[in-house]
Amino acid sequence: MEGKEKLYRMKVAGVESVTVPAGTFEAWKLEIASAEGDPGSQTIWVDKATRKVVKHAAVLPQMGGAVMTSELTP
Protein backbone atom coordinates (compact mmCIF):
# COMPACT_ATOMS: atom_id res chain seq x y z
CA MET A 1 0.00 0.00 0.00
CA GLU A 2 1.19 3.45 -0.83
CA GLY A 3 0.10 6.50 1.10
CA LYS A 4 -0.07 10.05 -0.12
CA GLU A 5 0.24 13.06 2.15
CA LYS A 6 -2.92 15.17 2.34
CA LEU A 7 -3.33 18.68 3.67
CA TYR A 8 -6.39 19.73 5.65
CA ARG A 9 -7.76 23.07 6.79
CA MET A 10 -9.17 23.25 10.33
CA LYS A 11 -11.27 26.13 11.61
CA VAL A 12 -12.69 26.75 15.07
CA ALA A 13 -16.25 27.70 14.14
CA GLY A 14 -17.25 28.70 17.66
CA VAL A 15 -18.63 27.26 20.88
CA GLU A 16 -21.84 25.24 20.99
CA SER A 17 -23.84 23.38 23.58
CA VAL A 18 -24.03 19.80 22.30
CA THR A 19 -26.12 16.99 23.78
CA VAL A 20 -25.03 13.36 23.34
CA PRO A 21 -25.87 10.18 25.30
CA ALA A 22 -23.10 11.03 27.82
CA GLY A 23 -24.70 14.42 28.66
CA THR A 24 -24.66 18.04 27.57
CA PHE A 25 -21.34 19.76 26.98
CA GLU A 26 -20.08 23.25 26.11
CA ALA A 27 -17.84 22.38 23.21
CA TRP A 28 -15.60 23.93 20.61
CA LYS A 29 -16.91 23.20 17.12
CA LEU A 30 -14.07 22.37 14.71
CA GLU A 31 -14.66 22.22 10.96
CA ILE A 32 -12.17 20.24 8.87
CA ALA A 33 -11.97 20.19 5.06
CA SER A 34 -9.40 19.31 2.44
CA ALA A 35 -6.97 22.12 1.68
CA GLU A 36 -6.69 20.70 -1.83
CA GLY A 37 -10.41 20.95 -2.63
CA ASP A 38 -11.18 17.23 -2.31
CA PRO A 39 -14.83 16.43 -1.50
CA GLY A 40 -15.95 15.57 2.03
CA SER A 41 -15.75 17.33 5.35
CA GLN A 42 -15.69 16.65 9.08
CA THR A 43 -17.04 18.42 12.14
CA ILE A 44 -15.69 17.62 15.61
CA TRP A 45 -17.04 18.91 18.92
CA VAL A 46 -14.46 19.00 21.75
CA ASP A 47 -15.57 19.52 25.38
CA LYS A 48 -14.03 22.72 26.72
CA ALA A 49 -13.61 21.34 30.26
CA THR A 50 -12.05 17.91 29.57
CA ARG A 51 -10.88 18.42 25.97
CA LYS A 52 -12.46 15.10 25.00
CA VAL A 53 -14.14 14.60 21.65
CA VAL A 54 -17.86 14.32 22.41
CA LYS A 55 -19.19 14.17 18.84
CA HIS A 56 -17.78 13.62 15.36
CA ALA A 57 -19.63 13.90 12.05
CA ALA A 58 -18.09 13.17 8.64
CA VAL A 59 -19.51 13.52 5.13
CA LEU A 60 -18.35 10.50 3.10
CA PRO A 61 -18.30 11.29 -0.64
CA GLN A 62 -17.26 7.71 -1.47
CA MET A 63 -20.63 6.60 -0.04
CA GLY A 64 -22.77 9.06 -1.98
CA GLY A 65 -22.49 11.85 0.58
CA ALA A 66 -23.64 9.75 3.55
CA VAL A 67 -23.02 11.28 6.97
CA MET A 68 -21.30 9.16 9.62
CA THR A 69 -21.82 10.37 13.18
CA SER A 70 -20.31 9.12 16.43
CA GLU A 71 -21.17 10.37 19.93
CA LEU A 72 -19.70 9.93 23.39
CA THR A 73 -21.66 7.49 25.56
CA PRO A 74 -21.61 7.11 29.35
N, C-alpha and C positions, 0 to 999 in steps of 0.2 A: 504494500500500500504506500502510496505517495501522498504526502500532505502539502498543502499550499497555504502559505501565510495569508490571513485575511485581516483587514483593518476594519474596526468598528468605531462608530461615533456614539458616545454616551452623554446624555443630558439629564440633569436633575430638573424634572418638570415641576416640582413643588412638593408640598406636604399634604397628605390626604389621610383621613380616617378610613381605615379599611377593616372590614369584618370578615373573619374566616372562622372555621370550626374551633380554632384555639382561642378565639376572643376578638376583641376590637383593639386595634393598634393605631397610634399616630405614626405614620410611616413616610419616608422619603419615596417619591415615585421617580424611578429611573427609566428613561426611554433609550433603547439601544437599537441602532440600525446600521446597516453596512455603509462604510465610508466610500465604497466603490460603486454604490447604486444598485447592488444586488437586491432582489425582492425579499420580503420577510422583515419582521421586526419583533422585538421583545420588550416587555414592560415588567419591571421588578419592583416590588414594594419592600423596603427595608425598615424594620422597626427602629425608631429613633433611640429608644431606651437600651435595647439589647444588641442592636445592629444585626439581628437575624433576619433572613429573608422570610417574609410571612406569606407572600404570594408571588407567583411568576406566571406570566401569560406570554405565549409565543405564537405568532402567525406563521404557519408552515406552508410556503408556496408549493413545495413538492407534493403536498396532499390537497391541492386545490384551494388553498387559502384557509384550511381548517385552523381553529384556534385551540391550542393545548394549554390548559390551565392547571397549576398545582397550588395547593394551599396548605399552610401549616395546620396540623391537627394536634389536639391535646396529648 
